[in-house]
Amino acid sequence: MYQRNLRVPIEKGVRQGDTISPKLFTTALNHAMLQLDWDDKGINIDGKKLSNLRFADDIVLISQRQEELQQMVKESNEVGKVIGLTMNAPRQWS
């Protein structure tokens, strides 16, 4: 009666303003961020590395070295493209 290999083509996304939308976005973003191997990147706080802070669709990348930060920007842009995200130019480089 039920087929386990049933595929449903997705023709459009969720309606604008639907309450599931932010949950789906957060799930997709979290999955993409887990693809990054940043265990050794970022700053050290109490023996743990902190490489990014996220809130909604904003991400702050954290590093003590400019070269590392540039690499993190490149890597996050690459994994974002896989799920259809594009990076806006940063508001401020510090």
N, CA and C of each residue as an Amber inpcrd file, in Angstrom:
protein
   282
   0.8120000  -1.1900000   0.0000000   0.0000000   0.0000000   0.0000000
   0.8630000   1.2640000   0.0000000   1.8550000   1.3210000   0.8880000
   2.7270000   2.4890000   0.9460000   4.0570000   2.1640000   0.2990000
   4.5530000   3.0680000  -0.4930000   5.8630000   2.8880000  -1.1100000
   6.8940000   3.6970000  -0.3370000   7.9480000   3.0590000   0.0530000
   8.9840000   3.7500000   0.8280000   9.8400000   4.6680000  -0.0380000
   9.9040000   4.4120000  -1.3260000  10.7350000   5.2130000  -2.2150000
   9.9440000   6.3040000  -2.9240000   8.8630000   6.7130000  -2.3470000
   8.0300000   7.7490000  -2.9340000   8.7820000   9.0760000  -2.9430000
   8.8410000   9.7030000  -4.0880000   9.4830000  11.0120000  -4.2060000
   8.4170000  12.0410000  -4.5670000   8.4670000  13.1620000  -3.8840000
   7.5230000  14.2330000  -4.1420000   8.3040000  15.4190000  -4.6880000
   8.0600000  15.8140000  -5.9360000   8.7930000  16.9570000  -6.4890000
   8.3680000  18.2500000  -5.7850000   9.3490000  19.0370000  -5.4330000
   9.0700000  20.3170000  -4.7780000   9.0260000  21.3850000  -5.8580000
   7.8900000  22.0050000  -6.0070000   7.7190000  22.9890000  -7.0610000
   7.7900000  24.4170000  -6.5500000   7.5290000  24.6110000  -5.2910000
   7.6990000  25.9390000  -4.7070000   7.8830000  25.7970000  -3.2130000
   8.3770000  26.8440000  -2.5930000   8.6740000  26.8070000  -1.1650000
   7.4560000  27.0820000  -0.3060000   7.7010000  27.4320000   0.9280000
   6.6060000  27.7380000   1.8480000   6.1220000  29.1600000   1.6060000
   4.9230000  29.4150000   2.0240000   4.3620000  30.7610000   1.8600000
   5.1250000  31.7740000   2.7050000   5.2370000  32.9700000   2.1800000
   5.8930000  34.0350000   2.9280000   5.1180000  34.2800000   4.2220000
   5.8550000  34.3530000   5.3210000   5.2340000  34.5780000   6.6140000
   4.8230000  33.3090000   7.3340000   4.9610000  32.1620000   6.6780000
   4.6240000  30.8940000   7.3200000   5.5470000  30.6710000   8.5100000
   5.0080000  30.2030000   9.6110000   5.8010000  30.0380000  10.8330000
   6.8600000  28.9490000  10.7140000   6.7400000  28.0690000   9.7440000
   7.7520000  27.0130000   9.5730000   8.9980000  27.5440000   8.8620000
   8.8700000  28.6590000   8.1530000   9.9730000  29.1850000   7.3520000
  11.2640000  29.4090000   8.1440000  11.2360000  30.1160000   9.2810000
  12.4920000  30.3030000  10.0190000  13.0690000  28.9980000  10.5610000
  12.2040000  28.0700000  10.8960000  12.6890000  26.7720000  11.3940000
  13.4120000  26.0060000  10.2880000  12.8480000  26.0260000   9.0900000
  13.4850000  25.3580000   7.9580000  14.8180000  26.0150000   7.6120000
  14.8340000  27.3400000   7.6320000  16.0730000  28.0580000   7.3250000
  17.1530000  27.7390000   8.3540000  16.8020000  27.7780000   9.6240000
  17.7660000  27.4930000  10.6860000  18.3030000  26.0740000  10.5700000
  17.4410000  25.1370000  10.2520000  17.8680000  23.7480000  10.0830000
  18.8380000  23.6130000   8.9140000  18.5130000  24.2310000   7.7890000
  19.3890000  24.1640000   6.6140000  20.7240000  24.8470000   6.8910000
  20.6840000  26.0050000   7.5480000  21.9190000  26.7220000   7.8610000
  22.7800000  25.9240000   8.8300000  22.1710000  25.3420000   9.8320000
  22.9180000  24.5340000  10.7960000  23.5790000  23.3410000  10.1050000
  22.8480000  22.6970000   9.2120000  23.4120000  21.5690000   8.4690000
  24.6210000  22.0190000   7.6410000  24.5040000  23.1620000   6.9870000
  25.6180000  23.6800000   6.1830000  26.8200000  24.0140000   7.0630000
  26.5810000  24.6450000   8.2050000  27.6820000  25.0310000   9.0910000
  28.3840000  23.8050000   9.6680000  27.6620000  22.7170000   9.8540000
  28.2770000  21.4910000  10.3700000  29.2420000  20.8680000   9.3630000
  29.1200000  21.2530000   8.0950000  30.0330000  20.7410000   7.0690000
  31.4200000  21.3740000   7.1700000  31.5140000  22.4860000   7.8760000
  32.7860000  23.2050000   7.9910000  33.6500000  22.5810000   9.0740000
  34.9180000  22.4000000   8.7790000  35.8640000  21.8340000   9.7390000
  36.6140000  22.9880000  10.4020000  35.9790000  23.6000000  11.3760000
  36.5400000  24.7820000  12.0280000  36.9060000  24.5200000  13.4820000
  37.1620000  23.2860000  13.8370000  37.4940000  22.9640000  15.2270000
  38.7560000  23.6670000  15.7060000  39.6640000  23.9860000  14.7940000
  40.9180000  24.6340000  15.1710000  40.9350000  26.1230000  14.8330000
  39.7870000  26.6640000  14.3980000  39.7170000  28.0740000  14.0000000
  38.9550000  28.8800000  15.0370000  39.1790000  30.1870000  15.0260000
  38.4700000  31.0780000  15.9310000  39.3510000  31.5310000  17.0780000
  38.7060000  31.9260000  18.1520000  39.4290000  32.3860000  19.3400000
  39.2090000  31.3970000  20.4780000  40.1450000  31.3700000  21.3920000
  40.0920000  30.4460000  22.5220000  39.4100000  31.1250000  23.7130000
  38.3430000  30.5200000  24.1910000  37.6410000  31.0200000  25.3770000
  37.4880000  29.8530000  26.3400000  38.1750000  29.9360000  27.4600000
  38.1350000  28.8770000  28.4800000  38.4050000  27.4900000  27.8940000
  39.3970000  27.4130000  27.0160000  39.7870000  26.1300000  26.4490000
  38.9430000  25.6470000  25.2890000  37.9680000  26.4360000  24.8600000
  37.1180000  26.0580000  23.7260000  37.2680000  27.1010000  22.6270000
  37.1990000  26.6420000  21.3900000  37.3040000  27.5400000  20.2410000
  35.9290000  28.1010000  19.8790000  35.8880000  29.3950000  19.6330000
  34.6740000  30.0660000  19.1700000  34.9890000  30.6630000  17.8070000
  34.3350000  30.1540000  16.7720000  34.6300000  30.5960000  15.4090000
  33.5100000  31.4210000  14.7880000  32.3050000  31.3350000  15.3550000
  31.2020000  32.0950000  14.7660000  30.0710000  32.2680000  15.7690000
  29.2930000  33.3070000  15.5220000  28.0560000  33.5660000  16.2610000
  26.9580000  33.7160000  15.2200000  25.7970000  33.1100000  15.4860000
  24.6990000  33.1650000  14.5270000  23.4220000  33.6300000  15.2070000
  22.6820000  34.4680000  14.4910000  21.3440000  34.8650000  14.9220000
  20.5260000  35.0820000  13.6590000  19.4610000  34.3300000  13.5320000
  18.5920000  34.3850000  12.3460000  19.4490000  34.1830000  11.0990000
  19.4890000  35.1750000  10.2060000  20.2850000  35.0080000   8.9880000
  21.6000000  35.7750000   9.0360000  22.0090000  36.1940000  10.2170000
  23.2890000  36.8850000  10.3870000  24.3160000  35.9400000  10.9860000
  25.5250000  35.9870000  10.4480000  26.6300000  35.1830000  10.9610000
  27.8230000  36.1030000  11.1620000  28.4190000  36.0330000  12.3420000
  29.6510000  36.7600000  12.6270000  30.7620000  35.7290000  12.7150000
  31.7820000  35.8830000  11.8630000  32.9350000  34.9940000  11.8990000
  34.0000000  35.6250000  12.7820000  34.6620000  34.8050000  13.5880000
  35.6000000  35.3070000  14.5910000  36.9600000  34.6460000  14.4020000
  37.9970000  35.4730000  14.3370000  39.3600000  34.9670000  14.2240000
  40.3280000  36.0450000  14.6910000  41.4970000  35.6160000  15.1350000
  42.5380000  36.5700000  15.5160000  43.4420000  36.9030000  14.3350000
  43.3560000  36.1030000  13.2620000  44.2320000  36.3070000  12.1150000
  43.4150000  36.6210000  10.8610000  43.8440000  37.6380000  10.1370000
  43.1650000  38.0640000   8.9100000  43.1000000  36.9390000   7.8790000
  44.2020000  36.2030000   7.7090000  44.2410000  35.1290000   6.7130000
  43.2210000  34.0350000   7.0460000  43.1460000  33.6920000   8.3260000
  42.1930000  32.6690000   8.7510000  40.7630000  33.1440000   8.5150000
  40.4970000  34.3950000   8.8160000  39.1620000  34.9600000   8.6230000
  38.7740000  34.9420000   7.1460000  39.7030000  35.2990000   6.2800000
  39.4170000  35.2760000   4.8440000  39.1050000  33.8550000   4.3710000
  39.8260000  32.8800000   4.8910000  39.5680000  31.4840000   4.5420000
  38.1900000  31.0480000   5.0490000  37.8270000  31.4890000   6.2380000
  36.5160000  31.1540000   6.8020000  35.3900000  31.7620000   5.9680000
  35.5890000  32.9920000   5.4920000  34.5910000  33.6340000   4.6320000
  34.4240000  32.8200000   3.3530000  35.5370000  32.4380000   2.7540000
  35.4960000  31.6440000   1.5220000  34.7780000  30.3130000   1.7480000
  35.1350000  29.6130000   2.8110000  34.5290000  28.3070000   3.0920000
  33.0380000  28.4220000   3.3990000  32.6550000  29.4300000   4.1810000
  31.2320000  29.5810000   4.5130000  30.4230000  29.9540000   3.2760000
  31.0150000  30.7320000   2.3880000  30.3360000  31.0750000   1.1420000
  30.1300000  29.8330000   0.2820000  31.1330000  28.9590000   0.2330000
  31.0290000  27.7330000  -0.5650000  29.9360000  26.8000000  -0.0390000
  29.8780000  26.5770000   1.2750000  28.8340000  25.6800000   1.7980000
  27.4590000  26.3340000   1.7110000  27.4060000  27.6510000   1.7930000
  26.1360000  28.3510000   1.6520000  25.5490000  28.2030000   0.2610000
  26.4140000  28.2450000  -0.7420000  25.9480000  28.1060000  -2.1250000
  25.2830000  26.7540000  -2.3630000  25.7420000  25.7300000  -1.6670000
  25.1800000  24.3860000  -1.8320000  23.6940000  24.3630000  -1.4710000
  23.2980000  25.1720000  -0.4840000  21.8840000  25.2070000  -0.0850000
  21.1640000  26.4420000  -0.6340000  21.8160000  27.1440000  -1.5790000
  21.1620000  28.2610000  -2.2520000  21.3190000  29.6070000  -1.5810000
  22.2690000  29.7400000  -0.6770000  22.4960000  31.0210000  -0.0100000
  23.6050000  31.7950000  -0.7090000  23.4450000  33.1030000  -0.7670000
  24.5160000  33.9610000  -1.2610000  24.8930000  34.9370000  -0.1610000
  26.1600000  35.2510000  -0.1110000  26.6660000  36.1120000   0.9500000
  26.6120000  37.5700000   0.5150000  26.0810000  38.4210000   1.3710000
  26.1260000  39.8560000   1.1370000  27.4890000  40.3750000   1.5500000
  27.8810000  41.4940000   0.9720000  29.1340000  42.1240000   1.3770000
  29.0380000  42.4880000   2.8530000  30.1180000  42.2850000   3.5900000
  30.0760000  42.5990000   5.0240000  29.8620000  44.0860000   5.2630000
  29.1650000  44.3990000   6.3340000  28.9330000  45.7980000   6.7000000
  30.2050000  46.4400000   7.2240000  31.0140000  45.6160000   7.8880000
  32.2100000  46.1760000   8.5130000  33.2590000  45.0860000   8.6490000
  34.4810000  45.4030000   8.3080000  35.6200000  44.5030000   8.5350000
  36.3940000  45.0540000   9.7030000  36.5570000  44.2770000  10.7270000
  37.3110000  44.7340000  11.9020000  38.4530000  43.7930000  12.1650000
